[in-house]
Amino acid sequence: MIAAGYAMHEVSFLQDLAVVMIAAGIVTVLFQRLKQPVVLGYIVAGILIGPHFSTLILGGDGLKLVHERETIESLAELGMVFLMFSLGLEFNLRKLGRVAATALVAAPLAIMLMVFLGYQVGQLMGWTTVSSLFLGAVISIASTSVIVKVLREMKREREPFAELIYGILIVEDLLGVVMIVLLTGIASTGDLGVQSMLISTGKLLVFLVTVLVLGLLVVPRLLNFVARFESNERLLVAVLGLCFGTSLVAAKLGFSVALGAFLVGAVMAESSQIHRIESLVEPVRDLFIAVFFVAIGMLVEPLLLWEHLVPILGISAVVIVGQVVGNTFGTVVAGHDLRTAVRVGTGLSQIGEFSFVIATLGLTMGVTDPSLYPIVIGVALVTTLFTPLWIRSADGLTDGILRSAPKPLVGYLALYKDWVERFKGGQWNSLASKLSRKWILQMAVNMALVAGVILGAAYLARLEPAWLTKWKLTPDSLRAALWGAAMVLSLPMLIANLR
Amino acid sequence: MIAAGYAMHEVSFLQDLAVVMIAAGIVTVLFQRLKQPVVLGYIVAGILIGPHFSTLILGGDGLKLVHERETIESLAELGMVFLMFSLGLEFNLRKLGRVAATALVAAPLAIMLMVFLGYQVGQLMGWTTVSSLFLGAVISIASTSVIVKVLREMKREREPFAELIYGILIVEDLLGVVMIVLLTGIASTGDLGVQSMLISTGKLLVFLVTVLVLGLLVVPRLLNFVARFESNERLLVAVLGLCFGTSLVAAKLGFSVALGAFLVGAVMAESSQIHRIESLVEPVRDLFIAVFFVAIGMLVEPLLLWEHLVPILGISAVVIVGQVVGNTFGTVVAGHDLRTAVRVGTGLSQIGEFSFVIATLGLTMGVTDPSLYPIVIGVALVTTLFTPLWIRSADGLTDGILRSAPKPLVGYLALYKDWVERFKGGQWNSLASKLSRKWILQMAVNMALVAGVILGAAYLARLEPAWLTKWKLTPDSLRAALWGAAMVLSLPMLIANLR
């Protein structure tokens, strides 16, 4: 070696990244051949290069392929930010519009069912309330990346049931962000009291409204300004600065970085530069997401997976059956035939990236049972492997249900579907009603925002924080000032409604 | 704060990145308005958010905007890898072909002149031999990123002199890589002895040949295989795995990561997937390069810049005058008129990214004078600021020279140019000679590779490393085996020549 003593830090960091990327590359190519989603490949690669696997095989300290786990974890946290940011970029009210009715019925129904089931399973295993709630949240949200990839590989991504699935996924992602915030609140106050729930919800609403209003007013204009320079480099730097900055503000205010990244992504989705931004962010996102999933795999101890085999298989069964039941039921209620509904349900029968985000949250806050993490990994592996088989067996399953179900029920189902369809086709599908629906949706969103601002002001008035009392105002004039500020903040939205 | 204790590490890492990206974004937008290259903006942003500037203004510990400088530095080192990697991707023998004659004359001439001048200045300041050599290397290579951006902003990037500049830049980058390797060798052995120089050159040749031969045989095929999956994600992961992996091998063998990254980039440039690879790598590269230059700025102590003002201004003058003289002379020798030559020379009159790479090398190896780093920053700032003015004044300068030069010299110059042009046009420009030139170039490259392999075998045979002697061969049979291996390695190149 010519330069033996030179820059060992640099080399070991580079070595870590090189090992991560090479392992990810090899395993994903293998998984492509095996027709398995790339995410699964990353996690398996992480397990293989992680500290635990080589120790298991070789004994002692193993191979020590990766030196500075902390750096890799920092990069992996960036992966979480990019994951949520790109979900935000793809979050699109217009896309949701077509399948809104179904998604808004099925997603909350399935999530509530799964949180309930997960909580019960947690209690059964003797976990704490908070730990059980985390388990419920972890198994309640299906994996966008797995579904998108499985459907694409089966060449079924354009079928009607796939459209419904995407709609449900969007609503689920949104509810997932809400769950992350609520869980952060519950875990840090340690109770489920109504008051603290209300306070966190109020704080969340204020934050949401502020970011959305300020964001929609400022961000698209700022990006248009930067885009005029026609330099991809400058636009990328501006986009990443906004993304990291908002995530940081969210973290500093006590919310998760995931929430900030998601919100700023959703705001940027309204920019006219969205297509350029997406193509610029894509490679950066792919890099950090690969590191994210590999890092998740590296945290896994294969022995622990084996140890927790029973809960892993049990909870996997709960996910596979529960998600199908919840989503199928919701889709049928929204007025689709049973065949479509079962296809939707089987597609959504796995957990993935959101579950890792939530489990990581519980792990870093130290409020969950230590076995939650290996269990989540195990369940994600089992349910992902099962997804393609399950989708393929959907039609057979439907035939079985239709054969064995009591005749009157089947008849009632058909009747119900016709009734909903007539309702949709007749009353809703004319141009006029479409416009009014759009208008109603917009007004509802705006009114919700106004309500959020007023709620925030009320909350602030009740708290009387130090910086407010410093102004030496009477409580009445203070309240008046706050209402005034709330009015000013809501003005743009009220104007938008009157337009 | 809801989650006060939660993940402080995560937040501080994110804060560092957010501060870096936001500062980079704001300052580069400002610099765009001021029509200065973006690179300069990054460095200034780094100085502003760095630990030294706020301390200077506020006293005490300053603002402490960035917490974990180590992490930012790890990311910046990735920036260096990406910088060299993308230089390699753009390194193109075909592009070079058109301006090869000029570039191959002017670049080595200018570099030798600048290394000589830099060495003399270093000696004048009382620096060590190694330190003076580093100074010479630092000021010998012009900045691709600055020139490309300045010419683009002046809308002169398609003029003939710009083509010549790009050719010279390619040769300079290549020679820069060679210098990095030689400096690493000199700095670690601490002497300039002929023997150690020969050994390092031999090692370098073996490494170059191995990477190029193995790389050209394996890499394009591998990338074509991965590209068939039509997943940008997989292709990016494969490309980055190869890039980091080769850089790591280079570092482990005692060369710099810069060399490995450059070589693997040059090998990938031969892949048919090069355009897809370039567009995938571009955003990732831009991100890390931004971090790289901001980190360089953060290392600057503004007070030190002030303290070293005299050497900074003096060396800037040496760069501005020396590069113009060297490159103008070289371009004239290659048969261009004085006007074009002066334009080429003024364009190349600044230092940039390569200088930082070399200065960082010296800093991490601890062999250079501590003032080298601030001086390099200062000289880069001054010469970059001066570049657009200098290019604009090129034609005035030419007129001045032509007016004041003795008549016979001007006449001789015109005669020389005509002579070279006739030589080019007559003997060289027919189709047949073009083909034979191509064939000669290819054969020369191949023969050099074969020579490298044989030299490597000879070197290995002389060393008789432990793993070779383990096979219990007589020295003669050992040598025979090595020659055999060398023959096998050179076979593809010999075949390519006979084809």
Chai-1 contact restraints between the chains, C-beta under 6 A:
chainA,res_idxA,chainB,res_idxB,connection_type,confidence,min_distance_angstrom,max_distance_angstrom,comment,restraint_id
A,M1,B,G254,contact,1.0,0.0,6.0,A-B,restraint_1
A,I2,B,T184,contact,1.0,0.0,6.0,A-B,restraint_2
A,I2,B,G185,contact,1.0,0.0,6.0,A-B,restraint_3
A,I2,B,S188,contact,1.0,0.0,6.0,A-B,restraint_4
A,I2,B,G254,contact,1.0,0.0,6.0,A-B,restraint_5
A,A3,B,T184,contact,1.0,0.0,6.0,A-B,restraint_6
A,A3,B,S188,contact,1.0,0.0,6.0,A-B,restraint_7
A,A3,B,G254,contact,1.0,0.0,6.0,A-B,restraint_8
A,Y6,B,M365,contact,1.0,0.0,6.0,A-B,restraint_9
A,A7,B,T364,contact,1.0,0.0,6.0,A-B,restraint_10
A,E10,B,E77,contact,1.0,0.0,6.0,A-B,restraint_11
A,V11,B,A251,contact,1.0,0.0,6.0,A-B,restraint_12
A,F13,B,S74,contact,1.0,0.0,6.0,A-B,restraint_13
A,L14,B,L248,contact,1.0,0.0,6.0,A-B,restraint_14
A,Q15,B,L248,contact,1.0,0.0,6.0,A-B,restraint_15
A,L17,B,F244,contact,1.0,0.0,6.0,A-B,restraint_16
A,A18,B,F244,contact,1.0,0.0,6.0,A-B,restraint_17
A,A18,B,G245,contact,1.0,0.0,6.0,A-B,restraint_18
A,A18,B,L248,contact,1.0,0.0,6.0,A-B,restraint_19
A,M21,B,L240,contact,1.0,0.0,6.0,A-B,restraint_20
A,M21,B,G241,contact,1.0,0.0,6.0,A-B,restraint_21
A,M21,B,F244,contact,1.0,0.0,6.0,A-B,restraint_22
A,I22,B,G241,contact,1.0,0.0,6.0,A-B,restraint_23
A,I22,B,G245,contact,1.0,0.0,6.0,A-B,restraint_24
A,A24,B,V237,contact,1.0,0.0,6.0,A-B,restraint_25
A,G25,B,V237,contact,1.0,0.0,6.0,A-B,restraint_26
A,G25,B,A238,contact,1.0,0.0,6.0,A-B,restraint_27
A,G25,B,G241,contact,1.0,0.0,6.0,A-B,restraint_28
A,T28,B,R234,contact,1.0,0.0,6.0,A-B,restraint_29
A,Q32,B,F229,contact,1.0,0.0,6.0,A-B,restraint_30
A,T71,B,S74,contact,1.0,0.0,6.0,A-B,restraint_31
A,S74,B,F13,contact,1.0,0.0,6.0,A-B,restraint_32
A,S74,B,T71,contact,1.0,0.0,6.0,A-B,restraint_33
A,E77,B,E10,contact,1.0,0.0,6.0,A-B,restraint_34
A,T184,B,I2,contact,1.0,0.0,6.0,A-B,restraint_35
A,T184,B,A3,contact,1.0,0.0,6.0,A-B,restraint_36
A,G185,B,I2,contact,1.0,0.0,6.0,A-B,restraint_37
A,S188,B,I2,contact,1.0,0.0,6.0,A-B,restraint_38
A,S188,B,A3,contact,1.0,0.0,6.0,A-B,restraint_39
A,F229,B,Q32,contact,1.0,0.0,6.0,A-B,restraint_40
A,E233,B,D286,contact,1.0,0.0,6.0,A-B,restraint_41
A,R234,B,T28,contact,1.0,0.0,6.0,A-B,restraint_42
A,L236,B,P283,contact,1.0,0.0,6.0,A-B,restraint_43
A,L236,B,D286,contact,1.0,0.0,6.0,A-B,restraint_44
A,V237,B,A24,contact,1.0,0.0,6.0,A-B,restraint_45
A,V237,B,G25,contact,1.0,0.0,6.0,A-B,restraint_46
A,V237,B,A290,contact,1.0,0.0,6.0,A-B,restraint_47
A,A238,B,G25,contact,1.0,0.0,6.0,A-B,restraint_48
A,L240,B,M21,contact,1.0,0.0,6.0,A-B,restraint_49
A,G241,B,M21,contact,1.0,0.0,6.0,A-B,restraint_50
A,G241,B,I22,contact,1.0,0.0,6.0,A-B,restraint_51
A,G241,B,G25,contact,1.0,0.0,6.0,A-B,restraint_52
A,F244,B,L17,contact,1.0,0.0,6.0,A-B,restraint_53
A,F244,B,A18,contact,1.0,0.0,6.0,A-B,restraint_54
A,F244,B,M21,contact,1.0,0.0,6.0,A-B,restraint_55
A,G245,B,A18,contact,1.0,0.0,6.0,A-B,restraint_56
A,G245,B,I22,contact,1.0,0.0,6.0,A-B,restraint_57
A,L248,B,L14,contact,1.0,0.0,6.0,A-B,restraint_58
A,L248,B,Q15,contact,1.0,0.0,6.0,A-B,restraint_59
A,L248,B,A18,contact,1.0,0.0,6.0,A-B,restraint_60
A,A251,B,V11,contact,1.0,0.0,6.0,A-B,restraint_61
A,G254,B,M1,contact,1.0,0.0,6.0,A-B,restraint_62
A,G254,B,I2,contact,1.0,0.0,6.0,A-B,restraint_63
A,G254,B,A3,contact,1.0,0.0,6.0,A-B,restraint_64
A,L280,B,P283,contact,1.0,0.0,6.0,A-B,restraint_65
A,P283,B,L236,contact,1.0,0.0,6.0,A-B,restraint_66
A,P283,B,L280,contact,1.0,0.0,6.0,A-B,restraint_67
A,P283,B,P283,contact,1.0,0.0,6.0,A-B,restraint_68
A,P283,B,V284,contact,1.0,0.0,6.0,A-B,restraint_69
A,V284,B,P283,contact,1.0,0.0,6.0,A-B,restraint_70
A,V284,B,V284,contact,1.0,0.0,6.0,A-B,restraint_71
A,V284,B,L287,contact,1.0,0.0,6.0,A-B,restraint_72
A,D286,B,E233,contact,1.0,0.0,6.0,A-B,restraint_73
A,D286,B,L236,contact,1.0,0.0,6.0,A-B,restraint_74
A,L287,B,V284,contact,1.0,0.0,6.0,A-B,restraint_75
A,A290,B,V237,contact,1.0,0.0,6.0,A-B,restraint_76
A,T364,B,A7,contact,1.0,0.0,6.0,A-B,restraint_77
A,M365,B,Y6,contact,1.0,0.0,6.0,A-B,restraint_78
